[in-house]
Amino acid sequence: ILLVPHALSPSLFSGLAESMVSHGLPTVPSHGIELTEAQKELVAALRNEVAGVVQKHASLRCFCENEHTYVRFLRARQWNLHKAAKMLHATLEWRLEYRPEAIRYEEIKEEASTGKQDVFPVRDKVGRPIILMRPRFENTKTSDRQIRFLIYNLERASRIADHDGVGKMTWLLDFEGYALMNAPPLRVSMHCNSILQNHYPERLGLACIYAAPFLFSMTWKAVRPFIDHVTQEKIVFVDKGKTEAAAMGERFHMDGMEKCVGGTLPDFAFTVERFEAEGRAYDSAVETDLAAMEVVLAQHAAAAPESSAADVVTNLSTLSASNAVAAKMEQMQVVDPAPPPATEVRA
């Protein structure tokens, strides 16, 4: 749904690249990564910037409950507090309106029936969850529901990545048997790209494009010179033939991969029964988290009046502190090590 011939262009690859910004930290950052003191201050400042809206909604509190959320948005904007706050505010508004945490298996079960997308049952070689995409198994024409299915899988993979401490995911796009009849409209592809770029920063660690149509490869060769080497390493084209085994084996545990992508499993790993069981388990876990956070919100509301003078003073103090940190960071010019030149597209 994301990469189709009529949607591939330098601007689309640039957008995907921006959604995969790395800026100097390890390829698979853990939640326990060591931040500098200046970066810790920026994380605290960003938390304060959005606290007003986050504290009012259980879903947003669940989304922002770990520090890594703030780190991702800061890294995506090269540790610029103002830009990161703007991006995170937009994402929080989108999550309140779209409610990705409320998507359930029952809603997307028709989309899930063919295996066109799957949160694969094994991790890649650096421990990231894998979203396997097979456009040839496209079975619907309803674009809104297709997008919700994609977001459901992004949310599932993000939850696994956070739980495991890797923070990122891998996409394996298997284009064997692809045809233009499988391609979604350009509008859908660009909308998906916008969601990824704006609301899931620092989530994509690798995009492995397997058996891509000729036009895909040609487009990549055309835009590759304009993309820095870090991004180039994250977008990998694997063709069937002499280099296939080495390229796939470098990135995946091939004893857990299917034969059709060079692995040793004779059959498809996808089954409707497994996907449903894992989907319903995810649904239940999310509902439990939201219910627990609602209890916390209710307790806080009962413990303190909503518009007390103390709240006003606290909010003013928080705003003042945030502004002070922002000014300090501007003076210090806090960035990750070795930022990319301004003319390069960075992922």
C-alpha positions in Angstrom: 0.0 0.0 0.0 3.0 2.3 0.6 5.3 1.8 -2.4 3.7 1.5 -5.8 5.2 2.3 -9.2 3.0 5.4 -10.0 3.7 6.8 -6.6 7.5 6.4 -6.5 9.3 9.7 -7.0 12.2 11.5 -5.4 9.8 13.5 -3.2 8.2 10.3 -1.9 11.5 8.7 -1.1 12.6 12.0 0.6 9.4 11.9 2.7 10.1 8.3 3.7 13.7 9.2 4.4 12.6 12.0 6.7 10.4 9.6 8.6 13.5 7.4 9.3 15.8 10.1 10.6 18.8 8.6 12.6 21.1 11.5 13.4 24.0 9.7 15.0 22.7 7.4 17.7 23.0 3.6 17.4 21.1 1.8 14.6 18.7 0.2 17.1 18.4 2.6 20.1 17.2 1.1 23.3 15.0 2.9 25.8 18.0 2.9 28.2 20.3 4.7 25.8 22.6 7.2 27.5 21.6 10.8 26.8 23.7 13.8 27.5 22.7 16.2 30.2 21.6 18.7 27.6 19.5 16.1 25.8 17.9 15.1 29.1 16.9 18.7 29.7 15.4 18.9 26.2 13.4 15.7 26.9 12.1 17.2 30.2 11.2 20.4 28.4 9.3 18.6 25.6 7.4 16.6 28.2 6.4 19.9 29.9 5.4 21.5 26.5 2.7 18.8 25.9 1.8 18.0 29.5 -1.3 20.1 29.4 -3.0 18.0 26.7 -1.4 14.6 27.6 -2.6 14.7 31.3 -6.2 15.0 30.2 -6.5 11.9 28.1 -5.7 8.3 29.0 -4.8 7.3 25.5 -2.2 10.1 25.3 -0.8 9.3 28.6 -0.3 5.7 27.5 1.4 7.0 24.3 3.7 9.3 26.2 4.4 7.3 29.3 7.9 6.3 28.3 10.8 8.8 27.7 11.6 7.2 24.4 8.5 8.9 22.8 10.0 12.3 23.5 13.4 11.2 22.4 12.0 10.0 19.0 10.4 13.3 18.3 13.4 15.3 19.3 15.7 13.2 17.2 13.3 13.5 14.2 13.8 17.3 14.5 17.5 17.2 15.2 16.9 18.1 18.9 15.2 21.4 18.1 12.7 21.8 20.9 10.4 24.2 19.1 10.1 21.9 16.0 9.8 18.7 18.0 7.0 20.3 20.1 5.2 21.3 17.0 5.5 17.8 15.5 4.4 16.1 18.8 1.5 18.4 19.3 0.3 17.6 15.7 0.6 13.9 16.4 -1.3 14.1 19.7 -4.1 16.0 17.9 -4.1 13.3 15.2 -4.2 10.5 17.8 -7.2 12.1 19.6 -9.1 12.5 16.3 -8.1 9.2 14.6 -7.8 7.1 17.7 -5.3 4.5 16.4 -5.3 2.8 19.8 -9.0 2.0 19.4 -8.7 0.0 16.2 -9.5 -3.6 16.9 -9.1 -6.9 15.1 -12.9 -7.2 14.5 -12.8 -4.0 12.5 -9.9 -5.1 10.2 -10.4 -8.8 10.0 -11.4 -8.8 6.3 -8.2 -6.9 5.5 -6.2 -9.4 7.5 -7.7 -12.5 5.9 -5.2 -13.0 3.0 -1.8 -12.3 4.7 -1.2 -9.2 2.6 0.3 -7.7 5.8 1.5 -9.6 8.8 3.4 -8.8 12.0 5.8 -11.6 11.4 6.3 -14.2 14.2 10.1 -13.8 14.3 12.4 -10.7 14.7 15.2 -9.6 12.3 18.8 -10.1 13.3 19.0 -7.0 15.4 15.8 -7.8 17.3 13.3 -5.6 15.5 9.7 -6.7 14.8 9.0 -7.3 11.1 6.0 -6.1 9.2 5.7 -8.3 6.1 3.8 -6.8 3.2 2.7 -8.8 0.1 0.7 -6.5 -2.4 -0.2 -9.5 -4.5 -2.6 -10.6 -1.8 -4.6 -7.4 -1.9 -8.3 -8.3 -1.5 -10.2 -5.0 -0.9 -10.8 -1.6 -2.6 -11.8 0.4 0.5 -8.9 2.7 1.0 -9.9 4.1 4.4 -10.1 0.5 5.8 -6.8 -0.4 4.2 -5.2 2.6 5.9 -6.6 1.6 9.3 -5.3 -1.9 8.7 -1.8 -0.5 8.1 -2.0 1.7 11.2 -3.2 -1.3 13.3 -0.1 -3.2 12.3 2.1 -0.2 12.9 0.7 0.2 16.4 1.2 -3.5 17.1 4.8 -3.5 15.8 5.5 -0.2 17.8 4.2 -1.8 21.0 6.5 -4.8 20.4 9.5 -2.5 19.6 8.9 -0.5 22.8 8.4 -3.6 24.9 11.7 -5.2 23.6 13.6 -1.9 23.9 14.6 -1.7 20.2 12.3 1.2 19.4 12.2 0.5 15.6 10.7 -2.0 13.2 11.6 -3.6 9.9 9.4 -3.7 6.8 9.9 -6.6 4.4 8.0 -5.9 1.2 7.7 -9.0 -0.9 6.8 -7.9 -4.5 6.9 -11.4 -6.0 3.9 -11.6 -8.3 3.1 -7.9 -8.1 0.9 -6.4 -10.7 -0.5 -2.9 -11.3 -4.0 -4.1 -10.4 -2.7 -4.5 -6.9 -1.7 -0.9 -6.7 -3.7 1.5 -4.5 -4.5 5.0 -5.8 -1.7 7.6 -5.6 -3.9 9.5 -3.0 -3.8 6.6 -0.7 0.0 6.1 -1.0 0.7 9.7 -0.3 -1.7 9.7 2.7 0.1 6.7 4.2 3.4 8.4 3.6 2.2 11.5 5.4 1.1 9.4 8.4 4.4 7.7 8.6 6.5 10.8 8.2 4.5 13.0 10.6 3.2 10.6 13.3 5.7 7.6 13.4 9.1 9.2 13.4 12.1 7.1 14.3 10.2 3.9 13.9 11.6 2.5 10.7 14.9 0.8 11.0 15.0 -1.1 7.7 13.0 -1.3 4.6 13.9 -4.5 2.6 12.3 -4.5 -0.8 12.3 -8.0 -2.2 11.9 -8.9 -5.9 10.9 -5.4 -6.8 9.5 -4.5 -10.2 12.0 -3.0 -12.6 10.5 0.6 -12.2 11.1 0.4 -8.5 14.8 -0.3 -8.9 15.2 2.3 -11.6 13.6 5.0 -9.4 15.8 4.1 -6.5 18.9 4.4 -8.6 17.8 7.8 -9.7 17.2 9.2 -6.2 19.9 7.4 -4.3 22.7 10.0 -5.0 20.6 12.6 -3.2 20.2 10.5 0.0 22.9 10.1 2.6 24.7 6.8 3.2 22.8 6.1 6.5 19.5 6.2 4.7 20.9 4.2 1.8 21.8 1.4 4.3 18.2 1.3 5.6 16.5 1.0 2.1 17.7 -2.4 0.7 16.7 -3.9 -2.7 17.1 -7.6 -2.8 16.8 -9.3 -6.2 16.4 -13.1 -6.7 19.6 -14.7 -7.9 23.3 -14.9 -6.8 23.2 -12.2 -4.1 19.8 -13.1 -2.6 21.0 -15.6 0.0 23.8 -13.3 1.4 21.6 -10.2 1.3 18.7 -11.8 3.2 20.9 -13.9 5.5 22.7 -10.7 6.6 19.5 -9.2 7.9 17.1 -12.1 8.8 17.2 -15.4 10.5 16.5 -17.5 7.4 15.5 -20.6 9.4 12.5 -18.6 10.5 11.7 -17.1 7.1 9.6 -18.6 4.3 11.0 -20.4 1.3 9.5 -17.9 -1.1 11.8 -15.2 0.3 14.9 -17.4 0.5 14.2 -19.0 3.9 13.8 -22.6 4.9 10.1 -22.7 6.0 8.3 -24.6 3.3 4.9 -23.0 3.9 3.6 -19.5 4.7 4.1 -18.4 8.3 0.9 -16.5 8.0 -2.4 -18.1 9.2 -5.6 -16.3 9.9 -5.8 -18.2 13.2 -2.4 -16.9 14.4 -3.0 -13.3 13.2 -6.4 -13.3 15.0 -5.0 -14.8 18.2 -2.2 -12.2 18.3 -4.5 -9.4 17.3 -7.0 -10.1 20.0 -4.3 -10.5 22.6 -3.0 -7.0 21.5 -6.5 -5.6 21.7 -6.9 -6.9 25.2 -3.5 -5.6 26.4 -4.3 -2.1 25.0 -7.7 -2.1 26.6 -6.2 -3.1 30.0 -3.6 -0.3 29.7 -6.3 2.3 28.9 -8.5 1.2 31.7 -5.7 1.4 34.2 -4.8 4.9 33.0 -8.4 6.0 33.3 -8.3 4.9 36.9 -5.2 7.0 37.4 -6.8 10.0 35.8 -9.9 9.6 38.0 -7.7 9.5 41.1 -5.9 12.6 40.1 -9.1 14.4 39.4 -10.5 13.5 42.8 -7.3 14.5 44.6 -7.0 18.1 43.1 -9.6 20.6 41.9 -9.4 21.2 38.2 -8.8 24.9 38.3 -7.1 25.6 41.6 -4.7 28.5 42.1 -1.9 26.0 42.6 -2.5 24.6 39.1 -2.2 28.0 37.6 1.1 28.7 39.4 2.4 25.2 38.4 1.5 25.7 34.7 3.1 29.2 34.7 6.3 27.7 36.3 6.3 24.9 33.8 6.0 27.3 30.8 8.8 29.5 32.2 11.1 26.5 32.7 10.4 25.2 29.2 11.2 28.6 27.7 14.4 28.9 29.7 15.6 25.4 28.6 14.7 26.3 25.0 16.8 29.5 25.2 19.7 27.6 26.8 19.6 24.9 24.1 19.7 27.5 21.4 22.9 28.9 22.9 24.4 25.5 23.3 23.3 24.4 19.8 22.6 20.8 21.0 22.6 18.3 18.2 23.4 14.7 17.7 26.9 13.8 16.7 27.8 14.4 13.0 24.6 15.9 11.7 24.1 15.6 7.9 25.0 18.4 5.5 22.0 20.6 4.7 21.8 19.5 1.1 21.4 15.8 2.0 18.2 13.9 2.7 18.8 12.1 6.0 17.1 9.0 7.3 
